[in-house]
């Protein structure tokens, strides 16, 4: 019986040592994760600040450009131009050729 008790005590001591090492390793990992999270948060904040600065600069440059009034003239016809500069053919077509 005494031998069994000694074996259990040895096993208990080994278990406690293993548990202690595990808790130490877990604490180290938590510190490493916290440090990585903070690094990533700092990097994200830098990217946000750069994006905001770029937006503010673009907005400021846009606001400095003078607006040119569009002279519609006395034309009764309104022409729509695409990004390629082509006049919208539907608006130029006579009413009998219009799809509507």
Secondary structure, 3 states (H helix, E strand, C coil): CHHHHHHHHHHHHHHHHHHHHHHHHHHHHHHHHHHHHHHHHHHHHHHHHHHHHHHHHHHHHHHHCCCCCCCCCCCCCCCCECCCCCECHHHHCCHHHCCC
